[in-house]
Amino acid sequence: MLTYIGAHLSYTLPVIGVLTLITRPFINRLEIFKIGFISGLAVIYTIPWYSYFVYNHGARTYSPGAVLAVVGNVPVEEYMFVVMQTVLTSLWALMFVQWSTPCLNFNYDKRSYQLIRWIPISLLTVVTAVGYAMAVRGQETFYLGSILCWASPAIAIMWYGAGNFFAKKIIPSSIAIAGPTLYMCWIDRMAVSDDNNDSGKLAPEDALFVFVTNLMVVLAGSSYDKAYGMIVTYSLDFPHQFSVSCRFVRQMLRAFMTSEYATPSAVTQDIKTSIKVLSTSNAFGTSNYLFHAGIRLDLIILYAFCRVTDEMFDSKSDEKKKKLKLELSKQFISEVFADRKSDYDVKKTPQEVKIDWKKYESEFTDVELSSYRAVSRIAFFLPRKPFEELFAGYQWDLEFTLVRNEKDLMLYTTYVAGSIGAMCLYVIMYRYGNDMNDLVDKADYLTKHAYKIGQGLQLVNIARDLVSDSESLGRCYFPAEYMDDEKEDLRILCKEKNPRSLGNKKLKKYSSKMIQLANKQQFESVGAIKYLPQDLIGSVLASTEMYRGLIKAIQSCPTYPTRASLPKLSKLLIVLNTLYIKSIQYIF
């Protein structure tokens, strides 16, 4: 029979190693803190009970040669296993439960919320009492009763704060529990049998113990995720960003205890609208899942705002209405950032923005209003300048301003895409600013290169959309000075809206020029990614590499494609290659 430490080395640690490699791109400081925090609580809660159980029942005994040492009736390997089980189960759960935005799992219906909360807690209270009655020393029911009266109160406490959240994610949570449970039962059967039991059969109580402990780990993870989800969704009520501090832990406990139905559901409804807006965005739909909950939520709001406003000014509604919405949008930006002292002045703590929404309600659609409200809630940590630039780009489009040369092109891409890159950077700086002062110290340098990254991505869009921009909008962003026949080409693209008449060779030529400029911006800016937090490098790089994939799709097509796109498999391969291989050069 294997020694206890030998069982860990043979069965537990290798799996933890494999899971760590698989989940490495998604293990951020929040996950590390969560796993460490839950592991500490697991040791504190489990070992005293286990020691008491062995002392009174003696069911778990080990020969001296099978363990390194015994502390408080418990082998030291058992302490190790509590931590390793928590880590293994948490890493396994990470692969299944992190993919949905936390606020989508909130329950705002008070009646169903209370039923989901109190019915299981009532049952757990009964189970606790039954378990206590069964846990009589010397009786065969002692083991089962001990498990029931030990586990039920902890599960009830976690269920009080996160039961509804857990229930909303019941399928991935069940998978998160089932995998480690089956594996650990197999380990227990193969390697940790008692010396007096050579049959290799696993006692039902042992299987129940494995299941219950894994349930507790996954439920503890849901409790943490629910609390952090409340913090990032309701910043005004929970103003403290992540930090390894008692202040943050206290806020997490308060967020955990807060019932979602007692908070404004309109906040989450606006976020749901933003997600719906982005449902047709292939690029964002893929990259969205690569970031942790806080950054993901902010990016959803920002990208949806950019999509809504872009469609607002690209729609076929009358020009007078578009210009009115543009003026109202500029007023909105002025109201939101009225207290800023400079272009890139931001607030470190959440602040409510007072806005007179009545003047917007008469002109904006429900979706547009929802997006504007969502942005107003996170605007405190965002700078004013990028928003002004974004709407300057929309004004450029509304006035059909001609892109005469490369200077005009770079100015336009600064307005409509570089600005978005800057917004994304300030999201990162806010979410990581508490304990990464060097990130804030490099703000000017990173902002400059964030603009370049955004410009590069927009140049790829222009290279891809030469035909669609002409046919649907009558616009051309290719610099007139680079055209073979400026007057004729502009007439075909902007007046006739018949870009195919230029011929495939010319379209490919113009597209290639845009790609050259995009490559130049990429080359000059991508090195700045290494200054970002390490757990974000792969995610940010993967987002940019998706556009590199579009370049290959454009160039590999024998004729100029109407609108090049990447198959799902190609996008998946790009993401995997970037997260696990390409990003390493920027981390080390």
C-alpha positions in Angstrom: 0.0 0.0 0.0 1.2 3.5 -0.8 2.2 5.8 2.1 -0.2 8.7 2.6 2.4 11.2 1.2 3.0 8.8 -1.6 -0.7 8.9 -2.5 -0.6 12.7 -2.6 2.5 12.6 -4.9 1.0 10.0 -7.2 -2.6 11.1 -7.5 -3.3 14.5 -6.1 -0.4 16.8 -6.9 -0.1 15.7 -10.6 -3.7 16.6 -11.2 -3.3 19.9 -9.5 -0.3 20.6 -11.7 -2.2 19.8 -14.9 -5.2 21.9 -13.8 -2.8 24.8 -13.0 -1.4 24.6 -16.5 -4.9 24.5 -18.1 -6.2 27.4 -16.0 -3.0 29.5 -15.9 -4.3 32.3 -18.2 -7.4 32.7 -16.0 -5.6 32.6 -12.6 -5.6 36.2 -11.6 -5.0 37.8 -8.2 -8.7 37.5 -7.4 -8.7 33.8 -7.9 -5.4 33.3 -6.0 -6.9 35.2 -3.0 -10.2 33.3 -3.3 -8.4 29.9 -3.3 -6.1 30.9 -0.5 -9.0 32.3 1.6 -11.2 29.2 1.1 -8.3 26.9 1.9 -7.6 28.7 5.2 -11.2 28.5 6.2 -11.3 24.8 5.2 -8.4 24.0 7.5 -9.8 25.9 10.3 -13.2 24.3 10.0 -12.3 20.8 9.1 -9.3 19.7 11.2 -10.7 20.3 14.7 -13.8 18.3 13.7 -11.6 15.5 12.1 -9.4 15.4 15.2 -12.5 15.1 17.4 -13.9 12.4 15.2 -10.8 10.2 15.2 -10.4 10.6 19.0 -14.0 9.5 19.6 -14.4 6.9 16.8 -11.0 5.8 15.8 -12.1 4.9 12.3 -9.3 6.7 10.6 -6.1 5.2 11.8 -2.8 4.8 10.0 0.2 2.6 10.6 3.3 4.5 11.7 5.0 3.7 8.4 2.2 5.1 6.3 2.3 8.7 7.6 5.0 11.2 8.3 3.6 12.4 11.7 0.4 12.9 13.7 -0.7 16.2 15.1 -3.8 16.3 17.3 -4.9 12.7 16.3 -4.6 13.7 12.6 -1.8 12.8 10.2 0.0 15.9 8.8 -0.8 14.6 5.4 -4.5 15.1 6.2 -3.8 18.8 6.7 -2.1 18.8 3.4 -5.0 17.0 1.7 -7.6 19.6 3.0 -5.6 22.3 1.2 -4.9 20.2 -1.9 -8.5 19.1 -2.2 -9.6 22.8 -2.0 -7.1 23.8 -4.6 -7.9 20.9 -6.9 -11.7 21.5 -6.7 -11.3 25.2 -7.1 -9.2 24.9 -10.2 -11.5 22.4 -11.7 -14.5 24.7 -10.9 -12.7 27.6 -12.5 -13.0 25.9 -15.9 -16.8 25.7 -15.6 -18.3 28.5 -13.5 -16.4 31.7 -14.4 -17.8 32.3 -17.9 -21.0 34.1 -17.0 -21.1 37.7 -15.8 -22.0 37.6 -12.1 -24.9 40.0 -12.2 -26.7 37.8 -14.7 -27.0 35.3 -11.8 -28.7 37.7 -9.4 -32.3 37.0 -8.4 -34.4 40.1 -8.0 -37.7 38.4 -7.4 -38.2 38.6 -3.6 -40.7 35.7 -3.4 -38.7 33.2 -5.3 -35.5 34.5 -3.6 -36.9 33.8 -0.2 -38.1 30.4 -1.1 -34.8 29.4 -2.6 -33.0 30.7 0.5 -35.2 29.4 3.3 -36.4 26.0 2.2 -32.9 24.5 1.9 -31.8 26.2 5.1 -34.8 24.7 6.9 -34.0 21.3 5.6 -30.3 21.7 6.6 -31.4 22.7 10.1 -33.3 19.4 10.4 -30.4 17.5 9.0 -28.1 19.1 11.6 -30.4 18.0 14.4 -30.7 14.5 12.9 -27.0 14.3 12.5 -26.4 15.4 16.1 -28.8 12.6 17.3 -27.0 10.0 15.2 -23.5 11.1 16.3 -23.4 8.9 19.4 -20.0 7.7 20.4 -19.7 3.9 19.9 -22.7 3.7 17.6 -22.4 2.7 13.9 -24.2 5.9 13.0 -21.5 8.0 14.6 -19.5 8.6 11.3 -22.6 9.5 9.3 -24.1 11.7 12.0 -20.8 13.5 12.5 -20.6 14.4 8.8 -24.2 15.7 8.8 -24.0 17.8 11.9 -20.6 19.2 10.9 -21.3 20.1 7.3 -24.9 21.2 7.4 -24.4 24.5 9.4 -21.6 25.6 7.2 -23.6 24.9 4.0 -26.6 26.7 5.5 -24.6 29.8 6.2 -23.2 29.9 2.7 -26.6 29.1 1.2 -28.0 32.1 3.1 -25.9 34.6 1.1 -25.2 32.7 -2.1 -27.8 30.0 -2.5 -29.7 31.9 -5.2 -26.5 32.7 -7.0 -25.5 29.0 -6.8 -28.9 27.9 -8.0 -28.7 30.1 -11.1 -25.5 28.3 -12.1 -26.6 24.8 -11.0 -25.4 23.0 -14.2 -21.8 24.2 -14.2 -21.7 24.1 -10.4 -22.8 20.4 -10.5 -20.1 19.6 -13.0 -17.6 21.4 -10.7 -18.7 19.2 -7.8 -19.0 15.9 -9.7 -15.5 15.8 -11.3 -13.4 16.1 -8.1 -15.8 13.9 -6.2 -15.5 11.0 -8.6 -11.8 11.3 -8.8 -11.2 11.6 -5.0 -13.5 8.6 -4.4 -11.3 6.7 -6.8 -8.2 7.9 -4.9 -9.7 6.9 -1.6 -10.5 3.4 -2.9 -7.1 2.9 -4.6 -4.6 4.4 -2.2 -6.0 5.3 1.2 -7.7 2.0 2.3 -7.4 1.0 5.9 -4.8 -1.6 6.8 -7.7 -3.8 8.0 -9.8 -3.4 4.9 -8.2 -4.9 1.8 -11.4 -5.2 -0.2 -10.8 -1.9 -1.9 -14.5 -1.0 -1.3 -15.3 2.6 -0.5 -17.6 3.0 2.5 -20.8 5.0 1.7 -19.9 7.5 4.5 -16.5 8.1 2.9 -18.1 8.8 -0.5 -20.6 11.2 1.3 -17.8 13.0 3.0 -15.9 13.6 -0.3 -19.1 14.8 -2.0 -20.0 17.1 0.9 -16.6 18.7 1.2 -16.5 19.3 -2.6 -19.9 20.8 -2.4 -18.7 23.1 0.4 -15.7 24.2 -1.7 -17.7 25.0 -4.8 -20.4 26.8 -2.7 -17.7 28.8 -1.0 -16.4 29.8 -4.4 -19.9 30.9 -5.4 -20.2 32.9 -2.2 -17.0 34.7 -3.1 -18.1 35.3 -6.7 -21.5 36.5 -5.6 -19.9 39.0 -3.2 -17.4 40.3 -5.7 -20.2 40.5 -8.3 -22.2 42.7 -6.0 -19.1 44.9 -5.5 -18.4 45.5 -9.2 -22.1 45.9 -10.1 -23.0 48.3 -7.3 -19.8 50.4 -6.9 -21.6 53.2 -5.0 -22.7 50.9 -2.3 -19.4 48.9 -2.2 -16.7 51.5 -3.1 -13.5 49.5 -2.1 -11.6 47.8 -4.9 -9.8 44.5 -4.4 -6.9 44.5 -1.9 -5.5 42.0 0.5 -6.9 43.9 3.5 -9.4 43.6 6.4 -11.3 46.4 4.8 -11.9 44.5 1.6 -12.8 41.3 3.5 -15.4 43.2 5.6 -16.9 44.7 2.4 -17.0 41.2 0.8 -18.8 39.9 3.9 -21.3 42.7 3.6 -21.8 42.1 -0.1 -22.2 38.4 0.6 -25.0 39.1 3.1 -26.8 41.6 0.9 -29.9 40.2 -0.9 -30.0 41.1 -4.5 -33.7 41.8 -4.5 -33.0 44.7 -2.1 -30.8 46.4 -4.7 -31.9 48.3 -7.8 -32.6 45.8 -10.6 -32.4 48.6 -13.2 -28.6 48.5 -12.9 -28.5 44.9 -13.9 -31.2 45.4 -16.5 -29.0 48.0 -18.2 -26.1 45.6 -18.2 -28.3 42.9 -19.8 -29.2 45.3 -22.5 -25.5 46.0 -23.1 -24.9 42.3 -23.4 -27.7 41.9 -25.9 -26.3 44.8 -28.0 -23.0 42.9 -28.2 -24.5 39.6 -28.9 -23.7 40.0 -32.7 -20.2 41.2 -32.1 -17.9 38.3 -33.0 -14.7 40.0 -31.9 -16.0 41.1 -28.5 -18.0 37.9 -28.0 -14.8 35.9 -28.0 -12.5 38.3 -26.0 -15.2 39.1 -23.4 -14.6 35.8 -21.7 -10.9 36.3 -21.3 -11.1 38.9 -18.5 -12.1 38.6 -14.9 -15.6 39.7 -13.7 -14.8 43.4 -12.9 -13.0 44.2 -16.1 -15.4 42.2 -18.1 -18.4 44.1 -16.8 -16.7 47.5 -17.5 -15.8 46.4 -21.0 -19.3 45.2 -21.7 -20.7 48.6 -20.8 -18.0 50.5 -22.8 -18.2 48.4 -25.9 -22.0 48.4 -25.9 -21.9 52.2 -25.6 -19.5 52.4 -28.6 -21.7 50.0 -30.6 -24.9 51.8 -29.7 -23.5 55.3 -30.6 -21.9 54.0 -33.8 -25.2 52.5 -35.0 -27.0 55.7 -33.9 -25.0 57.7 -36.4 -24.6 55.1 -39.0 -28.4 54.4 -39.2 -30.5 55.4 -42.1 -32.6 57.9 -40.0 -32.7 61.5 -41.2 -29.6 63.6 -40.9 -31.4 66.2 -38.7 -32.3 63.6 -36.1 -28.7 62.3 -36.1 -27.3 65.8 -35.6 -29.7 66.4 -32.7 -28.6 63.1 -31.0 -25.0 64.2 -31.5 -25.6 67.5 -29.8 -27.4 65.7 -26.9 -24.6 63.2 -26.6 -22.1 66.1 -26.3 -24.3 67.6 -23.6 -24.3 64.2 -21.9 -20.5 64.1 -21.9 -20.4 67.6 -20.5 -22.7 66.7 -17.6 -21.0 63.4 -16.8 -17.5 65.0 -16.6 -18.5 68.5 -15.4 -16.2 68.3 -12.4 -13.0 67.2 -14.2 -10.0 69.5 -14.0 -8.2 68.2 -17.0 -8.6 65.9 -20.0 -7.4 62.8 -18.2 -8.5 63.6 -14.6 -10.3 60.6 -13.0 -11.8 59.8 -9.6 -10.4 57.1 -7.4 -13.7 56.4 -5.5 -17.2 55.9 -6.9 -19.3 59.0 -7.3 -22.9 59.3 -8.4 -23.4 61.6 -11.4 -26.5 63.8 -11.3 -28.0 63.9 -14.8 -31.3 65.3 -16.0 -32.5 62.3 -18.1 -35.7 63.9 -19.2 -34.2 65.8 -22.1 -32.7 62.6 -23.4 -35.7 60.4 -23.0 -37.6 62.3 -25.7 -35.0 61.6 -28.4 -33.1 58.4 -27.4 -34.5 54.9 -27.8 -34.8 52.7 -24.7 -31.6 50.8 -25.7 -29.7 54.0 -26.2 -30.8 55.4 -22.8 -29.9 52.1 -21.1 -26.4 52.3 -22.5 -25.9 55.9 -21.5 -27.1 55.2 -18.0 -24.7 52.3 -17.7 -21.8 54.4 -18.8 -22.7 57.2 -16.4 -22.3 54.7 -13.5 -18.7 53.9 -14.3 -17.7 57.3 -15.7 -16.0 58.3 -12.4 -12.9 56.3 -13.2 -12.8 57.2 -16.9 -11.3 60.3 -18.5 -13.3 62.9 -20.4 -11.0 63.3 -23.4 -11.6 59.9 -25.1 -15.3 60.4 -25.0 -15.0 63.8 -26.7 -12.8 62.3 -29.3 -15.2 59.5 -30.0 -18.0 61.9 -30.7 -15.7 64.0 -32.8 -15.2 60.9 -34.9 -19.0 60.6 -35.3 -19.2 64.2 -36.3 -16.6 63.5 -38.9 -18.8 60.7 -40.3 -22.0 62.8 -40.2 -20.3 65.6 -42.2 -18.8 63.0 -44.6 -15.4 64.6 -44.1 -13.0 63.4 -46.7 -9.8 61.5 -45.6 -7.4 63.3 -47.8 -4.1 62.0 -46.5 -2.5 59.7 -44.0 -2.5 62.5 -41.4 -6.3 62.7 -41.7 -6.6 58.9 -41.5 -4.6 58.7 -38.3 -6.6 61.5 -36.8 -9.8 59.7 -37.6 -8.6 56.4 -36.2 -7.5 58.3 -33.1 -11.1 59.6 -32.7 -13.0 56.4 -33.2 -10.7 53.7 -32.0 -7.6 55.1 -30.2 -10.1 56.7 -27.8 -11.6 53.3 -27.0 -8.1 51.9 -26.4 -7.6 54.6 -23.8 -10.9 53.9 -22.1 -10.0 50.2 -21.8 -6.6 51.1 -20.3 -8.3 53.3 -17.6 -10.6 50.3 -16.8 -7.5 48.3 -16.1 -5.8 51.0 -14.1 -8.9 51.4 -11.9 -9.4 47.7 -11.3 -5.7 47.2 -10.5 -4.8 50.7 -9.2 -5.0 49.9 -5.5 -1.9 47.7 -5.3 -0.1 48.4 -8.7 1.3 51.9 -8.3 3.7 51.3 -11.2 0.8 50.9 -13.5 -0.5 54.3 -12.6 3.0 55.8 -12.8 3.2 54.7 -16.4 -0.2 56.1 -17.3 1.1 58.6 -19.9 3.2 56.0 -21.6 0.5 53.4 -21.6 -2.1 55.8 -22.7 0.0 56.8 -25.8 0.4 53.2 -26.8 -3.3 52.3 -26.0 -4.2 54.8 -28.6 -1.8 53.2 -31.1 -3.3 49.8 -30.4 -6.8 51.1 -31.0 -5.6 52.8 -34.2 -4.1 49.6 -35.5 -7.2 47.6 -34.9 -9.3 50.2 -36.7 -7.0 50.2 -39.7 -7.7 46.5 -40.0 -11.4 47.2 -39.9 -10.9 49.8 -42.7 -8.9 47.2 -44.7 -11.7 44.7 -44.3 -14.6 47.1 -44.9 -13.7 48.9 -48.1 -16.6 47.3 -49.9 -19.2 47.3 -47.1 -18.4 50.9 -46.1 -19.0 52.0 -49.7 -22.1 49.9 -50.4 -24.0 50.5 -47.1 -22.8 54.0 -46.1 -21.2 55.6 -49.2 -18.1 56.3 -47.2 -14.4 55.7 -47.9 -11.6 56.0 -45.3 -8.8 55.1 -47.6 -6.7 58.3 -48.0 -7.4 60.1 -51.3 -3.8 60.9 -51.9 -3.0 57.2 -52.2 -5.6 56.5 -54.8 -4.7 55.8 -58.4 -7.4 58.1 -59.7 -8.6 60.2 -56.8 -11.6 61.9 -58.4 -12.9 58.8 -60.2 -12.3 56.4 -57.3 -14.1 58.6 -54.9 -17.0 59.0 -57.2 -17.3 55.2 -57.5 -17.0 54.6 -53.8 -19.0 57.5 -52.3 -21.5 58.4 -55.1 -22.2 55.3 -57.1 -21.5 53.0 -54.1 -20.2 50.4 -56.5 -16.8 49.5 -55.2 -16.5 46.2 -57.1 -16.2 48.2 -60.3 -12.8 49.3 -59.1 -11.6 45.7 -59.7 -10.2 43.1 -57.4 -6.6 44.1 -58.0 -7.2 47.7 -56.9 -9.3 46.7 -53.8 -6.6 44.3 -52.7 -3.9 47.0 -53.3 -5.8 49.6 -51.2 -6.5 47.0 -48.5 -2.8 46.0 -48.4 -1.8 49.6 -47.8 -4.2 49.8 -44.8 -2.7 46.5 -43.5 0.8 48.0 -43.8 -0.2 50.9 -41.6 -1.9 48.6 -39.2 1.3 46.5 -38.9 3.3 49.6 -38.2 1.0 50.6 -35.3 1.1 47.1 -34.0 4.8 47.0 -34.1 5.2 50.3 -32.3 2.6 49.6 -29.6 2.5 45.9 -28.7 5.6 46.0 -26.5 3.7 48.2 -24.0 1.6 45.2 -23.2 4.4 43.8 -21.0 3.8 46.6 -18.5 0.3 45.5 -17.8 -0.6 43.1 -14.9 0.8 39.7 -15.8 -2.6 38.0 -15.5 -4.0 40.4 -18.1 -1.3 40.2 -20.7 -2.6 37.0 -22.4 -6.2 38.3 -22.5 -5.2 41.7 -24.0 -2.9 40.2 -26.5 -5.5 37.7 -27.6 -7.9 40.5 -28.3 -5.4 42.1 -30.6 -4.4 38.8 -32.2 -7.9 38.2 -33.3 -7.4 41.2 -35.7 -4.1 39.7 -36.9 -6.2 36.7 -37.8 -8.5 39.0 -39.9 -5.4 40.3 -41.7 -4.5 36.7 -42.7 -8.1 36.1 -43.8 -8.1 39.1 -46.1 -4.7 38.4 -47.6 -5.3 34.7 -48.1 -8.5 35.2 -50.1 -7.9 35.1 -53.8 -10.4 37.9 -54.4 -11.1 40.8 -52.1 -13.8 39.5 -49.6 -16.9 41.6 -49.0 -16.4 41.3 -45.2 -13.7 38.9 -44.1 -14.4 37.0 -40.9 -12.8 34.1 -38.9 -14.4 30.7 -38.4 -15.1 29.8 -34.7 -12.4 27.2 -34.8 -9.8 29.7 -36.1 -10.7 32.1 -33.4 -10.4 29.4 -30.8 -7.0 28.4 -32.1 -5.8 32.0 -32.1 -6.9 32.5 -28.5 -5.3 29.2 -27.3 -2.1 29.9 -29.1 -1.9 33.5 -27.6 -2.9 32.6 -24.1 -0.6 29.5 -23.7 2.3 30.3 -26.0 2.7 33.7 -27.5 1.9 35.6 -24.3 4.8 34.0 -22.4 7.4 36.2 -24.1 5.7 39.3 -22.6 5.4 37.8 -19.1 9.0 36.7 -18.6 
